[in-house]
Amino acid sequence: MCGSYPDLASSYLLDLKLRCAQNDDSVSARVEAVLEPLLTQFERFVTNGESRQRTDVLCVISACVKVLGQHRALPLVSPWWRSRGLSALLTSLSVSLPGTSLLISEKQEHTVSPDGVSYVLENYRTSELSHALDLFVQSMADLFTPRELGAQLLSLLFDSSDKHVEVLWMLRKVAGQAAHEDMSSICPSAFQYCVDFCGTAPDPDTSHAVHELMVLDVISTLVPMIGPNVAYYMDTLLFPLLQTTTSSSPALQAQAHRVLEILAQQTFTSVSQMLHDNVDYIVEGCSQQIRAVTLHPRVFNILCGAVLLVGRDILVYMDDVVEDTLDVCERLAYEDEEVVLGALQFLEIVTRTVADESKMIESTKERVEVVDPDPIATAVKAMDDAVASRMLDDL
């Protein structure tokens, strides 16, 4: 079995047969004999193998661990997992997952709405491999407990590893399958990492943006676990999320909107109302950035996102911001094209929102004008006219 890839039966059939003989020591010994060479050859099978090979190896290891149980599987798996297994799996994710450009591009003809990173990945991975990865991650979480496995992954986020995207993907899988109390010890640190990174992608066409896509997906998974305490992170999250809602990447836009909706759910309100409740913080923070000596164009992306999500109700708070933006356009017209373009985009959205409000007011006036000012008198007059008409007919 070590020399070549084994001809494995269906993972479900194998799992069933092994579970039927779970109490048989001789069968358990044979399971260990199957598991050991698979662990030894795991890197070769799961990294360099074809999709079907990776799928079978992941499923069979999951089945073996499940049958052996934690007591017998842990001594076999733990040394391998800590020394080579986890790193090999992360490498296999890099092989299995598509390149950067594929990961953040959207298929316009696809009719299914995006649902985070998983949606993007499923376009390029077979459903069998996706299911096998889910089984394998779940088996490792059951073996080590979600808390311990999450702690292992969290430690990798804070080192110099170049596998942060893959670690985040796996952390999201573990968190999504675990109970809230199982993640309580690592949730704050993982969430803080994501909050610190959120909104730092300089260009949606770089691997940095893929990293941010994964970060947003983890945030959307962890927010319900944090619950109302997420309010402590609100001032840190709002600016990068508003900025990302105006990203040129559809996947990043969709994820930012999704996180905002989940945040609003924790405060039992809508996204628009949540932003309106924090309007003083948003406007004052942006105003300070506009007046800063080193002005970054992202401040106007934040303002654009706020106006687009809240609507005309936010404009009454933005008189000074609009004035400062006009000053920026005049002052930097020939010095910083990127900043001026961002400022003009914000002013355009403000103008469009005001125009839409004016059209709404005009439409309301027209409806008011056609409404009868005294409908009772009109009805009485109509009845009198009808009676008079009838009397004339009788004559």
C-alpha positions as CSV (number, residue, x, y, z in Angstrom):
1,M,0.0,0.0,0.0
2,C,2.9,2.3,0.6
3,G,4.3,1.8,-2.9
4,S,1.3,3.0,-4.8
5,Y,-2.1,4.6,-4.4
6,P,-4.5,1.9,-3.0
7,D,-7.6,1.0,-4.9
8,L,-10.1,2.1,-2.2
9,A,-13.8,1.3,-2.1
10,S,-16.4,3.9,-1.5
11,S,-15.7,5.8,1.7
12,Y,-19.3,5.4,2.8
13,L,-19.2,1.6,2.3
14,L,-15.9,1.3,4.1
15,D,-17.2,3.4,7.0
16,L,-20.2,1.2,7.3
17,K,-18.2,-2.0,7.3
18,L,-15.7,-0.7,9.8
19,R,-18.4,0.6,12.2
20,C,-20.1,-2.8,12.2
21,A,-17.0,-4.4,13.5
22,Q,-16.0,-1.5,15.8
23,N,-15.8,-3.8,18.9
24,D,-13.6,-6.4,17.1
25,D,-9.9,-5.9,18.2
26,S,-8.6,-7.7,15.1
27,V,-10.6,-5.4,12.8
28,S,-9.4,-2.4,14.8
29,A,-5.8,-3.6,14.3
30,R,-6.5,-3.9,10.5
31,V,-7.9,-0.3,10.5
32,E,-4.7,0.9,12.2
33,A,-2.8,-1.0,9.5
34,V,-4.8,0.9,6.8
35,L,-4.4,4.3,8.6
36,E,-0.6,4.3,9.2
37,P,0.5,4.1,5.5
38,L,-2.1,6.6,4.5
39,L,-0.7,9.1,7.0
40,T,2.9,8.3,5.8
41,Q,1.9,8.9,2.2
42,F,-0.6,11.7,3.0
43,E,1.6,14.5,1.5
44,R,2.0,12.7,-1.8
45,F,-1.6,11.6,-2.2
46,V,-3.3,14.8,-1.1
47,T,-0.9,17.3,-2.6
48,N,0.2,15.7,-5.9
49,G,-2.7,13.3,-6.5
50,E,-5.7,13.8,-8.7
51,S,-9.0,15.1,-7.3
52,R,-10.4,11.6,-6.9
53,Q,-7.2,10.5,-5.0
54,R,-7.4,13.4,-2.7
55,T,-11.1,12.8,-2.1
56,D,-10.6,9.1,-1.3
57,V,-7.6,9.6,1.0
58,L,-9.4,12.3,3.0
59,C,-12.6,10.2,3.3
60,V,-10.8,7.0,4.3
61,I,-8.7,8.7,7.0
62,S,-11.8,10.3,8.4
63,A,-13.6,6.9,8.4
64,C,-10.6,5.3,10.2
65,V,-10.4,8.0,12.9
66,K,-14.2,7.7,13.4
67,V,-14.1,4.0,13.8
68,L,-11.1,3.8,16.1
69,G,-12.4,6.6,18.3
70,Q,-10.4,9.2,20.1
71,H,-8.7,6.9,22.5
72,R,-7.1,4.7,19.9
73,A,-6.7,7.2,17.0
74,L,-5.1,10.0,18.9
75,P,-1.8,8.3,19.6
76,L,-1.5,7.4,15.9
77,V,-2.6,10.7,14.4
78,S,-1.4,13.3,16.9
79,P,2.4,13.1,16.2
80,W,1.8,13.0,12.5
81,W,-0.7,15.9,12.5
82,R,1.5,18.2,14.6
83,S,4.7,17.5,12.7
84,R,3.5,17.2,9.1
85,G,-0.2,16.6,8.8
86,L,-1.5,20.1,9.3
87,S,1.1,21.8,7.1
88,A,0.5,19.2,4.4
89,L,-3.2,19.8,4.5
90,L,-2.6,23.6,4.2
91,T,-0.4,23.0,1.2
92,S,-3.0,20.7,-0.4
93,L,-5.5,23.6,0.0
94,S,-3.2,25.8,-2.0
95,V,-3.1,23.1,-4.7
96,S,-6.8,22.4,-4.6
97,L,-7.9,26.0,-4.5
98,P,-7.6,28.1,-7.7
99,G,-5.3,31.0,-8.3
100,T,-5.9,34.5,-7.0
101,S,-7.5,35.8,-10.2
102,L,-10.0,32.9,-10.2
103,L,-10.8,33.1,-6.5
104,I,-12.0,36.7,-6.5
105,S,-13.6,36.9,-10.0
106,E,-17.3,36.3,-10.4
107,K,-19.0,34.2,-13.1
108,Q,-21.6,36.7,-14.4
109,E,-23.8,33.9,-15.8
110,H,-24.0,32.1,-12.5
111,T,-27.6,32.4,-11.1
112,V,-26.8,31.5,-7.5
113,S,-26.2,34.4,-5.1
114,P,-22.8,34.5,-3.6
115,D,-22.5,33.1,-0.1
116,G,-19.1,34.0,1.1
117,V,-15.8,32.3,0.2
118,S,-17.3,28.9,-0.1
119,Y,-19.5,30.0,-3.0
120,V,-16.5,31.2,-4.9
121,L,-14.5,28.1,-4.2
122,E,-17.2,25.7,-5.2
123,N,-17.1,27.0,-8.7
124,Y,-13.7,25.5,-9.2
125,R,-13.7,22.4,-6.9
126,T,-15.7,19.2,-7.3
127,S,-18.5,18.7,-4.8
128,E,-16.9,15.4,-3.8
129,L,-13.6,17.0,-2.8
130,S,-15.5,19.7,-0.9
131,H,-17.4,17.1,1.0
132,A,-14.2,15.1,1.7
133,L,-12.5,18.2,3.1
134,D,-15.5,18.9,5.3
135,L,-15.4,15.3,6.6
136,F,-11.7,15.5,7.3
137,V,-11.8,18.8,9.1
138,Q,-14.7,17.5,11.2
139,S,-12.8,14.3,12.1
140,M,-9.7,16.3,13.2
141,A,-11.9,18.7,15.2
142,D,-13.6,15.7,16.9
143,L,-10.2,14.1,17.5
144,F,-8.4,17.1,19.0
145,T,-11.6,19.0,20.0
146,P,-12.6,22.3,18.2
147,R,-10.9,24.4,20.9
148,E,-7.5,22.7,20.5
149,L,-7.6,22.6,16.7
150,G,-8.7,26.2,16.7
151,A,-5.8,27.1,18.9
152,Q,-3.4,25.4,16.6
153,L,-4.7,27.3,13.6
154,L,-4.7,30.6,15.5
155,S,-1.0,30.2,16.4
156,L,-0.3,30.0,12.6
157,L,-2.1,33.3,12.0
158,F,0.3,35.2,14.2
159,D,3.5,33.7,12.8
160,S,5.3,34.4,9.5
161,S,3.5,31.6,7.6
162,D,2.5,32.3,4.0
163,K,-0.6,30.1,4.4
164,H,-2.8,32.6,6.2
165,V,-5.5,32.4,3.5
166,E,-5.7,28.6,3.9
167,V,-5.5,28.8,7.7
168,L,-8.5,31.2,7.7
169,W,-10.4,28.9,5.4
170,M,-9.9,26.0,7.8
171,L,-10.6,28.1,10.9
172,R,-13.9,29.2,9.4
173,K,-14.7,25.5,8.8
174,V,-13.9,24.5,12.4
175,A,-15.8,27.5,13.8
176,G,-18.8,26.8,11.6
177,Q,-19.1,23.2,12.8
178,A,-18.4,23.9,16.5
179,A,-20.6,25.0,19.3
180,H,-20.2,28.5,20.6
181,E,-18.7,27.4,23.9
182,D,-16.1,25.3,22.1
183,M,-14.7,28.4,20.4
184,S,-15.0,30.8,23.4
185,S,-11.3,30.7,24.3
186,I,-10.0,31.5,20.8
187,C,-12.8,33.6,19.4
188,P,-11.7,37.0,20.7
189,S,-8.1,36.6,19.4
190,A,-9.2,35.3,16.0
191,F,-11.8,38.1,15.7
192,Q,-9.2,40.7,16.7
193,Y,-6.9,39.4,14.0
194,C,-9.6,39.7,11.4
195,V,-10.7,43.2,12.6
196,D,-7.1,44.5,12.4
197,F,-6.7,43.1,8.9
198,C,-10.1,44.1,7.5
199,G,-10.1,46.9,4.9
200,T,-6.4,46.9,4.3
201,A,-6.4,45.4,0.8
202,P,-4.8,48.0,-1.5
203,D,-6.1,46.4,-4.8
204,P,-8.9,43.9,-5.3
205,D,-6.8,42.1,-8.0
206,T,-4.0,41.0,-5.6
207,S,-3.6,38.1,-3.3
208,H,-4.0,40.6,-0.4
209,A,-7.6,41.0,-1.5
210,V,-8.1,37.2,-1.4
211,H,-6.8,37.3,2.2
212,E,-9.4,40.0,3.0
213,L,-12.1,37.9,1.4
214,M,-11.3,35.1,3.8
215,V,-11.1,37.5,6.7
216,L,-14.6,38.8,6.0
217,D,-15.9,35.2,5.8
218,V,-14.4,34.4,9.2
219,I,-15.9,37.6,10.7
220,S,-19.3,36.6,9.5
221,T,-18.9,33.2,11.2
222,L,-17.6,34.6,14.5
223,V,-19.9,37.6,15.0
224,P,-22.9,35.4,16.1
225,M,-20.5,33.7,18.6
226,I,-19.5,37.0,20.1
227,G,-23.1,38.2,20.2
228,P,-23.9,41.7,21.7
229,N,-20.3,42.2,22.7
230,V,-19.5,42.8,19.1
231,A,-20.6,46.4,19.9
232,Y,-17.1,46.9,21.4
233,Y,-15.6,46.3,17.9
234,M,-18.1,48.5,16.0
235,D,-16.0,51.6,15.8
236,T,-13.1,49.5,14.4
237,L,-15.2,47.6,11.9
238,L,-17.5,50.2,10.4
239,F,-14.9,52.1,8.4
240,P,-13.3,49.2,6.6
241,L,-16.6,47.5,5.9
242,L,-18.1,50.7,4.4
243,Q,-14.9,51.1,2.3
244,T,-15.2,47.5,1.1
245,T,-18.9,47.9,0.0
246,T,-17.5,50.2,-2.8
247,S,-14.8,47.7,-3.9
248,S,-14.5,46.9,-7.6
249,S,-14.5,43.2,-6.6
250,P,-18.1,41.8,-6.6
251,A,-17.0,39.1,-4.2
252,L,-15.6,41.6,-1.7
253,Q,-18.7,43.8,-2.0
254,A,-21.0,40.9,-1.3
255,Q,-19.0,39.8,1.7
256,A,-18.9,43.3,3.2
257,H,-22.7,43.7,2.8
258,R,-23.1,40.2,4.4
259,V,-21.0,41.1,7.5
260,L,-22.9,44.4,7.9
261,E,-26.2,42.5,7.8
262,I,-25.0,40.0,10.5
263,L,-23.7,42.9,12.6
264,A,-27.2,44.6,12.3
265,Q,-28.9,41.3,13.4
266,Q,-26.9,41.4,16.6
267,T,-28.3,44.8,17.4
268,F,-31.8,43.8,16.3
269,T,-32.0,46.5,13.7
270,S,-31.4,47.1,9.9
271,V,-28.1,48.0,8.3
272,S,-29.4,51.5,7.5
273,Q,-30.6,52.1,11.0
274,M,-27.4,50.7,12.5
275,L,-25.3,53.1,10.4
276,H,-27.7,56.0,11.2
277,D,-27.2,55.3,14.9
278,N,-23.5,55.6,14.4
279,V,-23.7,58.6,12.0
280,D,-21.9,61.0,14.4
281,Y,-18.9,58.7,14.6
282,I,-18.8,58.1,10.9
283,V,-19.1,61.8,9.8
284,E,-16.8,63.1,12.5
285,G,-14.1,60.4,11.7
286,C,-14.3,61.1,8.0
287,S,-14.2,64.8,8.6
288,Q,-11.0,64.5,10.6
289,Q,-9.4,62.4,7.9
290,I,-10.3,64.9,5.1
291,R,-8.7,67.7,7.1
292,A,-5.6,65.7,7.8
293,V,-2.3,66.6,6.2
294,T,-1.9,63.2,4.7
295,L,-5.2,62.5,3.1
296,H,-6.0,59.0,2.0
297,P,-8.5,58.5,-0.9
298,R,-10.3,55.6,1.0
299,V,-12.1,58.2,3.2
300,F,-14.3,59.0,0.2
301,N,-15.0,55.3,-0.3
302,I,-16.2,55.2,3.3
303,L,-18.5,58.2,2.7
304,C,-19.8,56.8,-0.5
305,G,-20.7,53.5,1.2
306,A,-22.5,55.4,4.0
307,V,-24.6,57.5,1.7
308,L,-25.5,54.6,-0.5
309,L,-26.6,52.4,2.4
310,V,-28.3,55.0,4.6
311,G,-29.7,57.3,1.8
312,R,-30.9,60.9,2.0
313,D,-31.3,60.8,5.8
314,I,-27.6,61.0,6.3
315,L,-27.1,64.1,4.1
316,V,-28.3,66.5,6.8
317,Y,-25.2,65.6,8.8
318,M,-22.8,66.1,5.9
319,D,-22.8,69.8,5.2
320,D,-19.3,70.4,6.6
321,V,-18.0,67.2,4.9
322,V,-19.3,68.3,1.5
323,E,-17.7,71.8,2.0
324,D,-14.4,70.2,3.0
325,T,-14.5,67.8,0.0
326,L,-15.0,70.8,-2.3
327,D,-12.0,72.4,-0.7
328,V,-10.0,69.2,-1.4
329,C,-11.0,69.3,-5.0
330,E,-9.9,72.9,-5.4
331,R,-6.6,72.5,-3.4
332,L,-5.4,69.2,-4.9
333,A,-6.8,69.5,-8.4
334,Y,-3.4,69.3,-10.0
335,E,-1.5,67.4,-7.3
336,D,-3.2,64.2,-6.4
337,E,-5.5,62.7,-9.1
338,E,-6.5,59.6,-7.0
339,V,-7.8,61.7,-4.1
340,V,-9.6,64.1,-6.4
341,L,-11.3,61.3,-8.3
342,G,-12.4,59.8,-5.0
343,A,-13.8,63.2,-3.8
344,L,-15.6,63.7,-7.1
345,Q,-17.2,60.3,-6.9
346,F,-18.5,61.1,-3.4
347,L,-19.9,64.5,-4.6
348,E,-21.5,62.7,-7.5
349,I,-23.3,60.3,-5.2
350,V,-24.4,63.1,-3.0
351,T,-25.8,65.0,-6.0
352,R,-27.6,62.0,-7.3
353,T,-29.1,61.3,-3.8
354,V,-30.3,64.9,-3.6
355,A,-31.7,64.7,-7.1
356,D,-33.6,61.5,-6.2
357,E,-35.0,63.2,-3.1
358,S,-36.1,66.2,-5.2
359,K,-37.9,63.9,-7.7
360,M,-39.6,62.2,-4.8
361,I,-40.8,65.5,-3.4
362,E,-42.1,66.6,-6.8
363,S,-43.9,63.3,-7.3
364,T,-45.5,63.7,-3.8
365,K,-46.7,67.3,-4.7
366,E,-48.2,66.1,-7.9
367,R,-50.1,63.4,-6.0
368,V,-51.3,65.9,-3.5
369,E,-52.5,68.3,-6.2
370,V,-54.8,65.7,-7.8
371,V,-56.3,64.7,-4.4
372,D,-59.7,66.2,-3.9
373,P,-59.4,68.8,-1.0
374,D,-63.1,68.2,0.1
375,P,-64.1,64.7,-0.9
376,I,-67.4,64.8,1.1
377,A,-68.6,68.0,-0.6
378,T,-67.7,66.4,-4.0
379,A,-69.7,63.3,-3.1
380,V,-72.8,65.3,-2.1
381,K,-72.6,67.3,-5.3
382,A,-72.4,64.1,-7.3
383,M,-75.5,62.8,-5.5
384,D,-77.4,66.0,-6.1
385,D,-76.4,65.9,-9.8
386,A,-77.6,62.3,-10.0
387,V,-81.0,63.1,-8.4
388,A,-81.5,66.1,-10.7
389,S,-80.6,64.0,-13.7
390,R,-83.2,61.4,-12.7
391,M,-85.9,64.1,-12.1
392,L,-85.2,65.4,-15.6
393,D,-85.6,61.9,-17.0
394,D,-88.9,61.5,-15.3
395,L,-90.2,64.7,-16.8
